[in-house]
């Protein structure tokens, strides 16, 4: 079982988009039973809130349902539970290392690093560009799936 946790600041835009895009990709690839996929926040300000409506609409446009998802906070125990802890930006990575107590096993990475890109996924809460965020999330998730399964993107 491959366990993946996507992380962003509030767990209402980028990380749940990544969670549900990845769940959709593994389902379509016929390998869903081999994965545990979730998402979390580094902050506590959105705890218990559902996916932000524009993010929910963007997922729905692509036939992806995220109903029932509510924001939860990253916990120290997540480090031992998950194989991959994937942040959307460098600020997330710093907060993840602080909350988790470091990264001795090198499990923490930027999502787009799997696609060979050294850049962050912009927060659509501030940019308003849910299209751009979705495209970047999809690129990162496809590359991550290819890497962990040994399949081509």
C-alpha positions in Angstrom: 0.0 0.0 0.0 1.4 3.4 -1.0 0.3 6.1 1.4 0.2 9.7 0.2 -0.7 12.9 2.1 -1.0 16.2 0.2 -0.6 19.3 2.4 -1.3 23.0 1.9 -2.0 25.9 4.3 -5.7 25.5 4.9 -6.6 22.2 3.3 -9.5 23.7 1.4 -8.1 24.4 -2.0 -4.8 22.9 -3.3 -4.3 19.9 -1.1 -7.9 18.6 -1.4 -7.7 19.2 -5.2 -4.5 17.1 -5.2 -6.1 14.4 -3.0 -9.2 14.0 -5.2 -7.3 14.3 -8.6 -4.9 11.6 -7.4 -7.8 9.4 -6.2 -9.4 9.8 -9.7 -6.1 9.0 -11.5 -5.5 5.8 -9.5 -9.1 4.7 -10.0 -8.8 5.2 -13.7 -5.5 3.4 -13.8 -7.1 0.4 -12.0 -4.7 0.6 -9.0 -6.9 2.4 -6.4 -6.7 -0.6 -4.0 -2.9 -0.1 -3.8 -3.2 3.5 -2.4 -4.3 5.4 0.6 -4.6 9.1 -0.3 -5.5 12.0 2.0 -4.8 15.7 2.6 -4.2 18.0 5.5 -3.4 21.6 6.5 -0.4 23.2 8.2 -2.7 25.8 9.9 -5.7 25.4 12.1 -7.8 28.3 10.7 -10.0 26.2 8.3 -10.4 23.0 10.4 -13.7 21.3 9.8 -14.5 23.5 6.8 -15.4 21.9 3.4 -13.5 22.3 0.2 -13.6 25.9 -0.9 -16.5 26.3 -3.4 -14.5 27.4 -6.4 -12.1 24.5 -5.9 -15.1 22.1 -5.5 -16.6 23.5 -8.8 -13.2 23.1 -10.6 -13.1 19.4 -9.6 -16.7 18.9 -10.6 -15.9 20.3 -14.0 -13.6 17.4 -14.4 -16.1 14.8 -13.1 -14.4 14.6 -9.7 -16.5 14.5 -6.5 -15.0 15.8 -3.2 -18.1 15.8 -1.1 -17.7 15.0 2.6 -14.1 16.3 2.7 -13.4 18.7 5.6 -10.1 20.3 6.5 -7.9 18.6 9.0 -4.5 19.5 10.5 -1.2 17.7 9.8 -0.2 15.7 12.9 3.2 14.5 14.0 2.1 10.9 13.6 1.4 11.4 9.9 5.2 11.2 9.3 5.3 7.5 10.2 2.0 6.7 8.6 2.5 8.1 5.1 5.2 7.3 2.5 4.9 10.6 0.8 4.1 14.0 2.4 3.7 16.4 -0.5 3.5 20.2 -0.1 2.3 22.7 -2.6 4.8 25.5 -1.8 8.0 26.0 0.1 6.2 27.7 3.0 4.2 24.5 3.4 7.4 22.4 3.4 8.9 24.5 6.2 5.7 24.3 8.3 5.5 20.5 7.6 9.1 19.9 8.8 8.3 22.0 11.9 5.1 20.2 12.7 6.5 16.7 11.9 9.8 17.3 13.7 12.0 17.2 10.6 12.3 14.9 7.6 14.9 12.2 8.4 13.6 9.8 5.7 13.2 12.5 3.0 9.5 12.0 2.6 8.6 15.7 2.2 8.6 17.1 -1.3 7.0 19.7 -3.5 4.3 18.2 -5.8 5.7 19.6 -9.0 9.1 18.1 -8.2 7.8 14.8 -9.4 7.3 16.4 -12.8 10.9 17.7 -12.7 9.8 21.2 -12.0 11.3 23.3 -9.2 8.3 25.6 -8.7 5.4 25.9 -6.4 1.7 25.5 -7.0 0.1 29.0 -6.6 -2.6 29.3 -4.0 -5.8 30.1 -5.8 -7.3 31.6 -2.6 -5.0 34.6 -3.5 -4.6 34.3 -7.3 -8.2 33.4 -8.1 -6.8 31.1 -10.9 -8.4 27.8 -10.1 -7.7 26.7 -13.7 -4.0 27.2 -13.3 -3.9 25.5 -9.9 -5.9 22.5 -11.3 -3.5 22.2 -14.3 -0.5 22.2 -12.0 -2.0 19.7 -9.6 -2.9 17.4 -12.5 0.7 17.7 -13.9 2.2 16.9 -10.5 -0.2 14.0 -9.7 0.3 12.4 -13.1 4.1 12.5 -12.6 3.8 11.2 -9.0 1.6 8.3 -10.2 4.0 7.4 -12.9 6.9 7.5 -10.5 5.4 5.4 -7.8 3.9 2.8 -10.2 6.8 2.7 -12.6 4.4 3.6 -15.5 4.7 6.3 -18.1 2.8 9.5 -17.6 
